Amino acid sequence: GYPVASVTEINRDEGRPFAQVYAEPISVLDRMR
């Protein structure tokens, strides 16, 4: 339930089965307890 990234861009191509989603990290989980 921790937010780890913010979506910055979504590219949908009708010829592909999946969209390309780009995200930017917003937290550093290896330093959290």
Predicted model as a PDB file, atoms N, CA, C, CB and O in Angstrom, pLDDT in the B-factor column:
MODEL        1                                                                  
ATOM      1  N   GLY A   1       0.777  -1.203   0.000  1.00 78.00           N  
ATOM      2  CA  GLY A   1       0.000   0.000   0.000  1.00 78.00           C  
ATOM      3  C   GLY A   1       0.818   1.266   0.000  1.00 78.00           C  
ATOM      4  O   GLY A   1       0.260   2.339   0.228  1.00 78.00           O  
ATOM      5  N   TYR A   2       2.142   1.198  -0.250  1.00 78.00           N  
ATOM      6  CA  TYR A   2       2.967   2.403  -0.292  1.00 78.00           C  
ATOM      7  C   TYR A   2       3.057   2.921  -1.720  1.00 78.00           C  
ATOM      8  CB  TYR A   2       4.375   2.125   0.270  1.00 78.00           C  
ATOM      9  O   TYR A   2       3.284   2.140  -2.644  1.00 78.00           O  
ATOM     10  N   PRO A   3       2.884   4.225  -1.916  1.00 82.00           N  
ATOM     11  CA  PRO A   3       3.082   4.766  -3.264  1.00 82.00           C  
ATOM     12  C   PRO A   3       4.577   4.714  -3.605  1.00 82.00           C  
ATOM     13  CB  PRO A   3       2.536   6.237  -3.369  1.00 82.00           C  
ATOM     14  O   PRO A   3       5.410   5.186  -2.832  1.00 82.00           O  
ATOM     15  N   VAL A   4       4.902   4.150  -4.740  1.00 86.00           N  
ATOM     16  CA  VAL A   4       6.303   3.989  -5.113  1.00 86.00           C  
ATOM     17  C   VAL A   4       6.682   4.737  -6.375  1.00 86.00           C  
ATOM     18  CB  VAL A   4       6.612   2.546  -5.289  1.00 86.00           C  
ATOM     19  O   VAL A   4       7.865   4.974  -6.620  1.00 86.00           O  
ATOM     20  N   ALA A   5       5.692   5.117  -7.189  1.00 92.00           N  
ATOM     21  CA  ALA A   5       6.000   5.796  -8.440  1.00 92.00           C  
ATOM     22  C   ALA A   5       4.824   6.651  -8.881  1.00 92.00           C  
ATOM     23  CB  ALA A   5       6.362   4.782  -9.531  1.00 92.00           C  
ATOM     24  O   ALA A   5       3.684   6.451  -8.463  1.00 92.00           O  
ATOM     25  N   SER A   6       5.141   7.601  -9.730  1.00 95.00           N  
ATOM     26  CA  SER A   6       4.126   8.453 -10.337  1.00 95.00           C  
ATOM     27  C   SER A   6       4.189   8.255 -11.845  1.00 95.00           C  
ATOM     28  CB  SER A   6       4.334   9.959  -9.952  1.00 95.00           C  
ATOM     29  O   SER A   6       5.256   8.391 -12.444  1.00 95.00           O  
ATOM     30  N   VAL A   7       3.069   7.938 -12.455  1.00 96.00           N  
ATOM     31  CA  VAL A   7       3.034   7.707 -13.902  1.00 96.00           C  
ATOM     32  C   VAL A   7       3.257   9.035 -14.618  1.00 96.00           C  
ATOM     33  CB  VAL A   7       1.679   7.060 -14.340  1.00 96.00           C  
ATOM     34  O   VAL A   7       2.559  10.016 -14.361  1.00 96.00           O  
ATOM     35  N   THR A   8       4.236   9.053 -15.517  1.00 97.00           N  
ATOM     36  CA  THR A   8       4.567  10.274 -16.239  1.00 97.00           C  
ATOM     37  C   THR A   8       4.082  10.263 -17.681  1.00 97.00           C  
ATOM     38  CB  THR A   8       6.047  10.492 -16.212  1.00 97.00           C  
ATOM     39  O   THR A   8       3.854  11.320 -18.270  1.00 97.00           O  
ATOM     40  N   GLU A   9       3.924   9.065 -18.256  1.00 97.00           N  
ATOM     41  CA  GLU A   9       3.513   8.982 -19.666  1.00 97.00           C  
ATOM     42  C   GLU A   9       2.907   7.617 -19.947  1.00 97.00           C  
ATOM     43  CB  GLU A   9       4.714   9.244 -20.613  1.00 97.00           C  
ATOM     44  O   GLU A   9       3.355   6.607 -19.405  1.00 97.00           O  
ATOM     45  N   ILE A  10       1.880   7.591 -20.802  1.00 97.00           N  
ATOM     46  CA  ILE A  10       1.266   6.348 -21.259  1.00 97.00           C  
ATOM     47  C   ILE A  10       1.170   6.406 -22.775  1.00 97.00           C  
ATOM     48  CB  ILE A  10      -0.145   6.129 -20.608  1.00 97.00           C  
ATOM     49  O   ILE A  10       0.591   7.336 -23.335  1.00 97.00           O  
ATOM     50  N   ASN A  11       1.742   5.402 -23.435  1.00 96.00           N  
ATOM     51  CA  ASN A  11       1.678   5.302 -24.899  1.00 96.00           C  
ATOM     52  C   ASN A  11       0.874   4.070 -25.266  1.00 96.00           C  
ATOM     53  CB  ASN A  11       3.105   5.238 -25.532  1.00 96.00           C  
ATOM     54  O   ASN A  11       1.233   2.951 -24.900  1.00 96.00           O  
ATOM     55  N   ARG A  12      -0.215   4.279 -25.990  1.00 96.00           N  
ATOM     56  CA  ARG A  12      -1.038   3.157 -26.446  1.00 96.00           C  
ATOM     57  C   ARG A  12      -0.891   3.016 -27.955  1.00 96.00           C  
ATOM     58  CB  ARG A  12      -2.534   3.357 -26.053  1.00 96.00           C  
ATOM     59  O   ARG A  12      -1.082   3.971 -28.708  1.00 96.00           O  
ATOM     60  N   ASP A  13      -0.551   1.815 -28.373  1.00 94.00           N  
ATOM     61  CA  ASP A  13      -0.408   1.506 -29.794  1.00 94.00           C  
ATOM     62  C   ASP A  13      -1.424   0.423 -30.121  1.00 94.00           C  
ATOM     63  CB  ASP A  13       1.061   1.048 -30.152  1.00 94.00           C  
ATOM     64  O   ASP A  13      -1.390  -0.651 -29.519  1.00 94.00           O  
ATOM     65  N   GLU A  14      -2.321   0.680 -31.055  1.00 93.00           N  
ATOM     66  CA  GLU A  14      -3.383  -0.272 -31.401  1.00 93.00           C  
ATOM     67  C   GLU A  14      -2.820  -1.603 -31.893  1.00 93.00           C  
ATOM     68  CB  GLU A  14      -4.294   0.325 -32.468  1.00 93.00           C  
ATOM     69  O   GLU A  14      -3.493  -2.628 -31.788  1.00 93.00           O  
ATOM     70  N   GLY A  15      -1.595  -1.606 -32.428  1.00 94.00           N  
ATOM     71  CA  GLY A  15      -1.003  -2.833 -32.947  1.00 94.00           C  
ATOM     72  C   GLY A  15      -0.334  -3.689 -31.891  1.00 94.00           C  
ATOM     73  O   GLY A  15       0.138  -4.783 -32.198  1.00 94.00           O  
ATOM     74  N   ARG A  16      -0.283  -3.220 -30.663  1.00 94.00           N  
ATOM     75  CA  ARG A  16       0.373  -3.968 -29.587  1.00 94.00           C  
ATOM     76  C   ARG A  16      -0.639  -4.347 -28.516  1.00 94.00           C  
ATOM     77  CB  ARG A  16       1.523  -3.143 -28.969  1.00 94.00           C  
ATOM     78  O   ARG A  16      -1.597  -3.612 -28.275  1.00 94.00           O  
ATOM     79  N   PRO A  17      -0.428  -5.495 -27.871  1.00 95.00           N  
ATOM     80  CA  PRO A  17      -1.405  -5.947 -26.867  1.00 95.00           C  
ATOM     81  C   PRO A  17      -1.346  -5.164 -25.555  1.00 95.00           C  
ATOM     82  CB  PRO A  17      -1.189  -7.409 -26.575  1.00 95.00           C  
ATOM     83  O   PRO A  17      -2.315  -5.164 -24.796  1.00 95.00           O  
ATOM     84  N   PHE A  18      -0.211  -4.490 -25.275  1.00 96.00           N  
ATOM     85  CA  PHE A  18      -0.056  -3.762 -24.020  1.00 96.00           C  
ATOM     86  C   PHE A  18       0.360  -2.322 -24.283  1.00 96.00           C  
ATOM     87  CB  PHE A  18       0.971  -4.456 -23.119  1.00 96.00           C  
ATOM     88  O   PHE A  18       0.944  -2.015 -25.323  1.00 96.00           O  
ATOM     89  N   ALA A  19       0.059  -1.450 -23.345  1.00 96.00           N  
ATOM     90  CA  ALA A  19       0.488  -0.056 -23.424  1.00 96.00           C  
ATOM     91  C   ALA A  19       1.879   0.068 -22.804  1.00 96.00           C  
ATOM     92  CB  ALA A  19      -0.530   0.889 -22.704  1.00 96.00           C  
ATOM     93  O   ALA A  19       2.255  -0.739 -21.954  1.00 96.00           O  
ATOM     94  N   GLN A  20       2.640   1.074 -23.228  1.00 97.00           N  
ATOM     95  CA  GLN A  20       3.911   1.398 -22.599  1.00 97.00           C  
ATOM     96  C   GLN A  20       3.629   2.457 -21.545  1.00 97.00           C  
ATOM     97  CB  GLN A  20       4.976   1.894 -23.648  1.00 97.00           C  
ATOM     98  O   GLN A  20       3.069   3.511 -21.847  1.00 97.00           O  
ATOM     99  N   VAL A  21       4.016   2.176 -20.317  1.00 96.00           N  
ATOM    100  CA  VAL A  21       3.774   3.098 -19.212  1.00 96.00           C  
ATOM    101  C   VAL A  21       5.119   3.475 -18.612  1.00 96.00           C  
ATOM    102  CB  VAL A  21       2.829   2.468 -18.132  1.00 96.00           C  
ATOM    103  O   VAL A  21       5.911   2.609 -18.242  1.00 96.00           O  
ATOM    104  N   TYR A  22       5.368   4.776 -18.520  1.00 97.00           N  
ATOM    105  CA  TYR A  22       6.598   5.284 -17.933  1.00 97.00           C  
ATOM    106  C   TYR A  22       6.276   5.886 -16.572  1.00 97.00           C  
ATOM    107  CB  TYR A  22       7.273   6.333 -18.863  1.00 97.00           C  
ATOM    108  O   TYR A  22       5.284   6.596 -16.407  1.00 97.00           O  
ATOM    109  N   ALA A  23       7.136   5.587 -15.597  1.00 95.00           N  
ATOM    110  CA  ALA A  23       6.895   6.062 -14.236  1.00 95.00           C  
ATOM    111  C   ALA A  23       8.182   6.614 -13.639  1.00 95.00           C  
ATOM    112  CB  ALA A  23       6.335   4.930 -13.352  1.00 95.00           C  
ATOM    113  O   ALA A  23       9.285   6.215 -14.011  1.00 95.00           O  
ATOM    114  N   GLU A  24       8.009   7.543 -12.702  1.00 94.00           N  
ATOM    115  CA  GLU A  24       9.131   8.142 -11.995  1.00 94.00           C  
ATOM    116  C   GLU A  24       9.023   7.763 -10.519  1.00 94.00           C  
ATOM    117  CB  GLU A  24       9.155   9.697 -12.181  1.00 94.00           C  
ATOM    118  O   GLU A  24       7.975   7.972  -9.908  1.00 94.00           O  
ATOM    119  N   PRO A  25      10.084   7.211  -9.939  1.00 89.00           N  
ATOM    120  CA  PRO A  25      10.028   6.815  -8.535  1.00 89.00           C  
ATOM    121  C   PRO A  25       9.784   8.021  -7.626  1.00 89.00           C  
ATOM    122  CB  PRO A  25      11.324   6.108  -8.133  1.00 89.00           C  
ATOM    123  O   PRO A  25      10.296   9.112  -7.879  1.00 89.00           O  
ATOM    124  N   ILE A  26       8.993   7.815  -6.562  1.00 88.00           N  
ATOM    125  CA  ILE A  26       8.725   8.904  -5.631  1.00 88.00           C  
ATOM    126  C   ILE A  26       9.142   8.568  -4.201  1.00 88.00           C  
ATOM    127  CB  ILE A  26       7.257   9.254  -5.664  1.00 88.00           C  
ATOM    128  O   ILE A  26       9.069   9.425  -3.320  1.00 88.00           O  
ATOM    129  N   SER A  27       9.579   7.330  -3.960  1.00 75.00           N  
ATOM    130  CA  SER A  27      10.035   6.971  -2.624  1.00 75.00           C  
ATOM    131  C   SER A  27      11.180   5.967  -2.728  1.00 75.00           C  
ATOM    132  CB  SER A  27       8.872   6.392  -1.782  1.00 75.00           C  
ATOM    133  O   SER A  27      11.356   5.297  -3.745  1.00 75.00           O  
ATOM    134  N   VAL A  28      11.939   5.887  -1.663  1.00 70.00           N  
ATOM    135  CA  VAL A  28      13.052   4.936  -1.596  1.00 70.00           C  
ATOM    136  C   VAL A  28      12.680   3.879  -0.571  1.00 70.00           C  
ATOM    137  CB  VAL A  28      14.412   5.647  -1.222  1.00 70.00           C  
ATOM    138  O   VAL A  28      12.838   4.085   0.633  1.00 70.00           O  
ATOM    139  N   LEU A  29      12.179   2.730  -1.062  1.00 64.00           N  
ATOM    140  CA  LEU A  29      11.653   1.709  -0.163  1.00 64.00           C  
ATOM    141  C   LEU A  29      12.733   0.979   0.620  1.00 64.00           C  
ATOM    142  CB  LEU A  29      10.854   0.717  -0.942  1.00 64.00           C  
ATOM    143  O   LEU A  29      12.453   0.464   1.702  1.00 64.00           O  
ATOM    144  N   ASP A  30      13.962   0.919   0.108  1.00 68.00           N  
ATOM    145  CA  ASP A  30      14.989   0.194   0.836  1.00 68.00           C  
ATOM    146  C   ASP A  30      15.459   0.936   2.078  1.00 68.00           C  
ATOM    147  CB  ASP A  30      16.159  -0.076  -0.065  1.00 68.00           C  
ATOM    148  O   ASP A  30      16.243   0.391   2.855  1.00 68.00           O  
ATOM    149  N   ARG A  31      15.001   2.167   2.284  1.00 67.00           N  
ATOM    150  CA  ARG A  31      15.365   2.938   3.466  1.00 67.00           C  
ATOM    151  C   ARG A  31      14.209   3.114   4.428  1.00 67.00           C  
ATOM    152  CB  ARG A  31      15.886   4.282   3.060  1.00 67.00           C  
ATOM    153  O   ARG A  31      14.352   3.794   5.445  1.00 67.00           O  
ATOM    154  N   MET A  32      13.051   2.508   4.126  1.00 60.00           N  
ATOM    155  CA  MET A  32      11.877   2.627   4.993  1.00 60.00           C  
ATOM    156  C   MET A  32      11.770   1.416   5.904  1.00 60.00           C  
ATOM    157  CB  MET A  32      10.594   2.780   4.156  1.00 60.00           C  
ATOM    158  O   MET A  32      12.267   0.339   5.575  1.00 60.00           O  
ATOM    159  N   ARG A  33      11.132   1.588   7.032  1.00 60.00           N  
ATOM    160  CA  ARG A  33      10.885   0.476   7.948  1.00 60.00           C  
ATOM    161  C   ARG A  33       9.419   0.266   8.110  1.00 60.00           C  
ATOM    162  CB  ARG A  33      11.529   0.717   9.300  1.00 60.00           C  
ATOM    163  O   ARG A  33       9.001  -0.628   8.845  1.00 60.00           O  
TER     164      ARG A  33                                                      
ENDMDL                                                                          
END                                                                             
